[in-house]
Amino acid sequence: QVQLEESGGGLVQPGGSLRLSCVVSGSIFSIYSMGWYRQAPGKQRELVATRRTSSITNYADSVKGRFTISRDDAKNTVYLQMNSLKPEDTAVYYCNIVSFLGTSYWGQGTQVTVSS
């Protein structure tokens, strides 16, 4: 059974930084992409950043230049480095894995709150 475990969320002041981690465990067919999504209260879940096995990355316009997605295949871990955080970045952040078979897996989410 595939499990995704996120960590690294918390409370941070505007302008601060956080690094989210997502450890993937269990048997999974070849990974096509790993990514992060977020959902703020009253809003739909939205893409933050994705990284394909080919290293192609995709970022939401709202986070370009501030967030960086990376992965460590040896540790089965995907990271999201978040810099220059803004109050509008406040949301629950979810890790997502998509296999080459098209199966999508989600973590339980980690809360990020940006507030002074």
C-alpha positions as CSV (number, residue, x, y, z in Angstrom):
1,Q,0.0,0.0,0.0
2,V,1.3,3.4,-1.0
3,Q,1.6,6.0,1.7
4,L,2.6,9.7,1.5
5,E,3.6,11.4,4.7
6,E,4.0,15.2,4.6
7,S,5.8,17.2,7.2
8,G,7.3,20.7,7.7
9,G,4.2,22.8,7.9
10,G,3.6,25.4,10.7
11,L,3.1,29.0,11.5
12,V,5.5,31.5,10.0
13,Q,5.6,35.3,9.7
14,P,5.2,37.0,6.3
15,G,8.5,37.0,4.5
16,G,9.6,33.8,6.2
17,S,10.5,30.4,4.8
18,L,9.4,26.8,5.3
19,R,10.4,23.5,3.7
20,L,7.8,20.8,3.2
21,S,8.8,17.2,2.9
22,C,6.8,14.3,1.5
23,V,8.1,10.7,2.0
24,V,6.7,8.1,-0.3
25,S,6.5,4.5,1.0
26,G,5.1,1.3,-0.3
27,S,5.1,-0.3,-3.7
28,I,4.4,2.0,-6.6
29,F,4.7,1.6,-10.3
30,S,7.1,4.0,-11.9
31,I,6.5,7.6,-10.8
32,Y,5.5,10.0,-13.6
33,S,5.3,13.1,-11.5
34,M,5.5,14.3,-7.9
35,G,3.9,17.5,-6.8
36,W,2.3,19.8,-4.3
37,Y,-1.2,21.2,-4.2
38,R,-2.9,23.4,-1.6
39,Q,-6.4,24.2,-0.4
40,A,-7.3,27.4,1.4
41,P,-10.6,27.6,3.4
42,G,-13.5,28.0,1.1
43,K,-11.5,27.5,-2.0
44,Q,-10.8,24.7,-4.4
45,R,-7.6,22.7,-4.3
46,E,-5.0,24.2,-6.6
47,L,-1.7,23.2,-8.1
48,V,1.4,24.7,-6.5
49,A,4.2,22.9,-8.2
50,T,4.9,19.6,-10.0
51,R,8.1,17.9,-11.1
52,R,8.1,15.1,-13.7
53,T,10.6,12.3,-13.8
54,S,12.1,14.0,-16.8
55,S,12.8,17.0,-14.4
56,I,10.3,19.2,-16.1
57,T,8.8,21.5,-13.5
58,N,5.6,23.5,-13.4
59,Y,4.7,26.2,-11.0
60,A,1.6,28.2,-10.3
61,D,2.1,31.8,-11.3
62,S,1.4,33.0,-7.8
63,V,4.5,31.1,-6.4
64,K,7.0,31.4,-9.3
65,G,10.3,32.8,-8.1
66,R,9.4,32.0,-4.4
67,F,8.8,28.3,-4.3
68,T,11.1,25.5,-5.5
69,I,10.2,21.8,-5.9
70,S,12.8,19.1,-5.7
71,R,13.1,15.4,-5.2
72,D,15.5,13.0,-3.7
73,D,14.9,9.6,-5.4
74,A,17.3,7.8,-3.0
75,K,15.1,8.9,-0.1
76,N,11.8,8.7,-2.0
77,T,11.1,12.2,-0.9
78,V,9.8,15.3,-2.6
79,Y,10.4,18.8,-1.1
80,L,8.8,22.2,-1.5
81,Q,11.0,25.1,-0.4
82,M,8.9,28.1,0.2
83,N,10.5,31.5,0.5
84,S,9.1,35.0,0.9
85,L,5.8,33.6,2.2
86,K,2.7,35.7,2.1
87,P,-0.5,35.5,4.1
88,E,-2.3,34.3,0.9
89,D,-0.1,31.2,0.9
90,T,-2.0,30.0,4.0
91,A,-3.5,26.7,3.2
92,V,-3.3,23.0,3.7
93,Y,-0.6,21.6,1.5
94,Y,-1.0,18.2,-0.1
95,C,1.6,16.0,-1.6
96,N,0.6,14.1,-4.8
97,I,2.2,11.3,-6.8
98,V,1.1,10.1,-10.2
99,S,2.3,6.8,-11.6
100,F,2.8,6.0,-15.3
101,L,-0.3,4.0,-15.0
102,G,-2.2,7.1,-14.2
103,T,-2.9,6.3,-10.6
104,S,-2.9,9.3,-8.3
105,Y,-1.9,9.2,-4.6
106,W,-2.4,11.9,-2.0
107,G,-1.0,12.6,1.4
108,Q,-3.1,13.7,4.4
109,G,-2.0,17.3,4.2
110,T,0.0,19.7,6.3
111,Q,-1.1,23.1,7.5
112,V,0.9,26.2,6.5
113,T,-0.2,29.4,8.2
114,V,1.5,32.8,7.3
115,S,0.6,35.4,9.8
116,S,2.2,38.1,12.0
